[in-house]
Amino acid sequence: MPELLEFRNVTKTFFRRGWFTTQPGTTALNNLSLKVNESNSTILTVAGESGSGKTTLAMLLLGFITPTSGQILYRGKDINSLKGAERMIFRREVQAVFQDPFAVFNPFYHVDHLLSVPIKRFKLAHSKKEMREKMFEALSAVGLHPQDILGRFPHQLSGGQRQRINVARALLLRPKILVADEPVSMVDASLRANILEVLSSLKKDYGVTIIYITHDLTTAYHISKSIIVLYRGTVMEAGDVDTVINAPQHPYTRLLIDSIPWPDLNRRWGETEIKAEEAELGENNGGCKFLSRCPFATKKCKTPPPLYLMSDLQAASCYLFDQNAQIESERLSELLPV
């Protein structure tokens, strides 16, 4: 039985186009392989700073852009070759919640419009009464009172309410995969826990697999089971979220962990020394992407490092661990618990 979702050695390069030539520009995602099993729903975090390739991964998964090389398969079929009924099924079963909770709303329409469009588009109701019932069910599932939400304009709602409505819209379609791209970064801190709880309940109660994309490792630690850390499109470290965050191995992951404001007065920010040893190298340096910022860099790092196993639930792409066994990128998913 094919995997629900599979990335096969996916690379995405954005090209620079001139008057007469086209040259490679930025490689936003580099040779990523990943599998998602339908029988075991999970919450997988894809973490990294701005420019690490997180949103590119989301756009590729949703089929909004095509990979430069490699394949993205949904139920064993390339998503960029899906047509007709198969494409409609993919569009219904793979949904997204984006960073800005206001961007998906048309300010001239009531909230009802946002929720009714997918119901009509995918013919999920046979009457207005059934449509109304589905709206009520979806809004209630994300912790909202339908009678307080329906009939109102977007500007009459808080950011947290709007973001939960976006989750409800996705839930209407009973998706198999939900891509949550920085879903709480524009929401007040007091509402983040509520939205994260809603996402957790979707996984638990509805069997939805969530690809949680974030730069915030504190929320990733609380919501997810496994994590992939990206830097400039390349996997730096991956594995069980507890293991990776409590015992980070790659220098870049240590830098990210060190930026977390822990509630400990005896712990200073910036304890991990990560300094650039030279100017940021260009895209075609051919070595480790973190080379120019790593205090442990050696000549060996001018060759891209493979993934080295730290344990059954953790791997890091760094020559500091070249005494460890290697793991092929195609087996990355074996390290990610569900």
C-alpha positions in Angstrom: 0.0 0.0 0.0 1.5 3.4 -1.0 2.3 6.0 1.6 -0.2 8.8 2.0 2.4 11.4 1.1 6.0 11.0 -0.1 8.8 13.4 -1.0 11.4 11.6 -3.2 14.7 13.5 -3.3 12.9 16.8 -3.9 14.9 19.8 -4.8 13.6 23.3 -5.6 15.8 25.9 -7.2 14.6 29.4 -8.0 16.4 30.7 -11.1 17.6 34.2 -12.0 16.4 35.2 -15.4 18.2 37.8 -17.5 17.7 39.2 -21.0 19.5 36.3 -22.7 20.3 33.7 -20.0 18.8 31.9 -17.1 21.1 31.1 -14.2 20.6 29.0 -11.0 19.7 31.3 -8.1 18.7 30.1 -4.7 18.2 26.4 -3.8 15.3 26.7 -1.4 15.0 23.0 -0.7 17.8 20.4 -1.3 17.2 16.7 -1.8 14.5 16.2 0.8 13.0 12.7 1.2 10.0 12.2 3.5 7.1 9.8 4.1 3.8 10.2 5.8 1.8 7.1 6.7 -2.0 7.2 6.5 -2.6 4.7 9.3 -0.6 6.7 11.9 -1.6 10.4 12.1 1.1 12.6 13.6 2.3 16.2 14.1 5.6 16.8 12.4 7.4 20.1 12.9 9.5 21.6 10.2 11.6 24.2 11.9 14.3 26.8 11.0 14.9 30.5 10.7 13.7 32.8 7.9 15.0 31.6 4.6 15.5 28.0 5.6 13.0 26.6 3.1 10.0 25.9 5.3 7.4 27.8 3.3 8.9 26.4 0.0 8.3 22.9 1.4 4.7 23.9 2.2 4.1 25.4 -1.3 5.5 22.2 -2.9 3.4 20.0 -0.8 0.2 21.9 -1.6 1.1 21.8 -5.3 1.4 25.5 -5.7 4.9 25.2 -7.2 6.6 22.3 -8.8 10.0 20.8 -7.8 13.1 21.3 -9.9 13.9 17.7 -9.5 12.4 14.7 -7.6 8.8 13.8 -7.0 6.0 14.5 -4.6 3.6 11.6 -4.4 0.1 11.5 -2.9 -1.3 8.0 -2.5 1.4 6.8 -4.9 0.8 9.4 -7.7 2.7 12.5 -8.6 0.7 15.5 -7.4 1.7 17.6 -10.4 0.2 15.0 -12.8 -3.1 14.6 -11.1 -6.2 15.5 -13.1 -9.9 15.4 -12.9 -11.4 13.6 -9.9 -8.0 12.6 -8.5 -6.9 16.2 -8.4 -10.2 17.2 -6.6 -9.6 14.5 -4.0 -6.1 15.8 -3.4 -7.3 19.4 -3.1 -9.9 18.3 -0.5 -7.7 16.1 1.5 -4.6 18.4 1.7 -5.5 21.7 3.4 -3.6 24.6 4.7 -3.7 27.2 7.5 -1.4 30.2 6.8 0.3 32.7 8.9 -1.9 35.7 8.4 -5.4 35.0 9.8 -6.9 38.0 7.9 -5.4 37.3 4.4 -7.9 34.6 3.4 -11.0 36.7 4.3 -12.7 38.9 1.8 -13.6 41.9 4.0 -16.9 42.5 2.0 -18.3 39.1 2.9 -19.6 37.6 6.1 -17.8 34.7 7.7 -20.5 32.4 6.4 -19.2 33.0 2.9 -15.7 31.6 3.7 -17.2 28.5 5.2 -19.9 27.9 2.5 -17.5 28.1 -0.5 -15.7 24.8 0.2 -19.0 23.1 1.0 -20.4 24.1 -2.4 -17.2 23.6 -4.3 -16.9 20.0 -3.1 -20.6 19.3 -2.9 -20.6 18.4 0.8 -24.2 19.3 1.5 -27.5 18.7 -0.3 -29.4 21.5 1.4 -28.9 24.8 3.1 -29.9 23.2 6.4 -27.2 20.5 6.0 -24.7 23.2 5.1 -25.6 25.2 8.2 -25.2 22.1 10.4 -21.7 21.4 8.9 -20.7 25.0 9.7 -21.9 24.7 13.3 -20.1 21.4 13.7 -16.8 22.7 12.4 -16.9 25.9 14.4 -17.8 24.0 17.6 -14.9 21.6 17.0 -12.4 24.5 17.1 -13.9 26.0 20.3 -16.0 28.7 18.8 -19.7 29.5 19.4 -21.3 29.5 16.0 -24.1 31.8 17.0 -21.4 34.4 17.9 -19.5 34.0 14.7 -21.8 33.5 11.8 -23.2 36.6 10.2 -20.2 38.8 11.3 -17.6 40.4 9.2 -13.9 39.6 9.6 -13.0 42.9 11.1 -15.5 42.3 13.9 -13.5 39.2 15.1 -10.2 38.9 16.9 -7.1 37.5 15.3 -7.5 34.3 17.4 -11.1 33.9 16.2 -10.2 34.4 12.6 -7.4 31.8 12.8 -9.7 29.3 14.4 -12.2 29.9 11.6 -9.5 29.1 9.1 -8.9 25.8 10.9 -12.6 25.2 10.9 -12.8 25.9 7.1 -10.1 23.2 6.6 -11.8 20.8 8.9 -15.0 21.0 6.9 -13.3 19.0 4.2 -12.2 16.3 6.5 -8.6 16.5 5.3 -5.9 13.8 5.7 -3.1 16.4 5.9 -3.1 19.9 7.3 -0.2 22.2 6.5 0.0 24.8 9.3 2.5 27.4 8.2 3.3 29.6 11.2 -0.3 29.5 12.4 0.2 31.3 15.7 3.0 33.8 14.9 0.5 36.7 14.3 -1.7 35.8 17.2 -1.5 37.1 20.8 0.5 34.9 23.2 -2.7 34.4 25.3 -4.4 32.8 22.3 -1.5 30.6 21.0 -2.1 27.8 23.5 -5.8 27.7 22.5 -5.0 27.3 18.8 -2.3 24.8 19.4 -4.8 22.8 21.5 -7.2 22.9 18.6 -4.5 21.5 16.2 -3.7 18.8 18.7 -7.4 17.8 18.9 -7.6 17.6 15.1 -4.9 15.0 15.2 -6.4 13.1 18.1 -10.1 13.3 17.3 -10.1 13.4 13.5 -6.9 11.5 12.6 -5.4 14.5 10.7 -1.6 14.5 10.1 -0.3 18.0 10.6 2.8 19.5 9.1 3.6 22.2 11.6 5.9 24.8 10.1 7.5 27.3 12.5 10.6 29.1 13.7 9.3 28.9 17.3 10.7 25.8 18.9 8.8 26.4 22.2 5.5 25.7 20.4 7.0 22.9 18.4 8.2 21.2 21.6 4.6 21.3 23.1 2.6 20.3 20.0 4.7 17.9 17.9 6.0 14.4 18.1 8.9 14.7 15.7 11.0 17.5 14.1 13.0 18.3 11.0 15.4 21.3 11.3 16.2 23.0 8.0 18.9 25.5 7.2 19.1 27.0 3.7 17.0 24.2 2.3 19.0 21.3 3.9 18.2 19.0 6.8 20.6 19.8 9.6 19.0 17.6 12.3 15.9 15.4 12.6 14.2 13.0 15.0 12.1 12.8 18.1 11.2 16.3 19.3 12.1 15.6 22.9 15.5 14.2 22.0 16.4 17.0 19.5 15.3 19.9 21.7 16.7 18.5 25.0 19.9 17.2 23.5 20.6 19.1 20.2 23.7 17.8 18.4 24.1 20.0 15.3 25.7 23.4 15.9 22.8 25.1 14.1 20.2 23.3 16.2 22.1 24.4 19.3 21.9 28.0 18.1 18.2 27.7 17.7 17.7 26.1 21.1 19.9 28.8 22.7 17.6 31.5 21.4 14.6 30.1 23.4 13.8 32.4 26.3 13.8 29.7 29.1 12.2 30.7 32.4 15.4 30.2 34.3 17.2 33.2 35.7 20.5 31.3 36.0 20.5 30.5 32.3 22.0 33.2 30.0 21.0 33.7 26.4 23.8 33.2 24.0 25.7 30.5 25.9 26.3 28.6 22.7 29.1 30.4 20.8 28.1 30.6 17.1 30.1 33.1 15.2 30.7 33.7 11.5 34.3 32.9 10.6 34.0 34.4 7.2 31.5 36.2 5.0 28.4 34.3 4.2 29.3 32.0 1.3 27.3 31.9 -1.9 24.9 29.2 -3.0 27.5 27.3 -4.9 30.0 26.8 -2.1 29.4 23.0 -2.5 29.9 22.3 1.2 27.9 22.3 4.4 25.3 25.1 4.3 26.2 26.2 7.8 30.0 26.3 7.1 30.4 30.1 7.2 28.7 30.4 10.6 30.1 27.3 12.3 32.9 27.7 14.9 33.7 24.0 14.4 34.2 24.1 10.7 37.2 22.3 9.1 38.3 21.7 5.5 36.3 18.6 5.4 33.1 20.7 5.7 33.7 22.0 2.2 32.1 18.7 1.1 28.4 18.3 2.0 28.1 16.1 5.1 25.7 13.1 5.1 23.3 12.4 7.9 24.9 10.6 10.9 22.9 8.6 13.4 23.0 9.8 17.0 20.4 7.2 18.1 17.4 5.4 16.8 15.5 8.7 17.1 18.0 11.3 16.1 20.4 12.2 13.2 22.5 15.2 12.4 24.2 16.3 9.2 27.6 17.2 10.6 31.2 15.9 10.4 31.6 16.2 14.1 29.9 12.8 14.2 31.7 11.1 11.3 32.5 8.2 13.6 28.8 7.4 13.8 26.9 5.3 11.2 25.4 7.1 8.3 21.8 7.0 7.2 20.6 7.6 3.7 18.3 10.6 3.3 15.6 8.3 1.9 15.4 6.7 5.3 14.9 9.9 7.2 11.3 9.1 8.0 12.4 6.1 10.1 13.7 8.5 12.7 10.4 10.4 13.0 8.1 8.8 15.7 4.3 9.1 15.2 
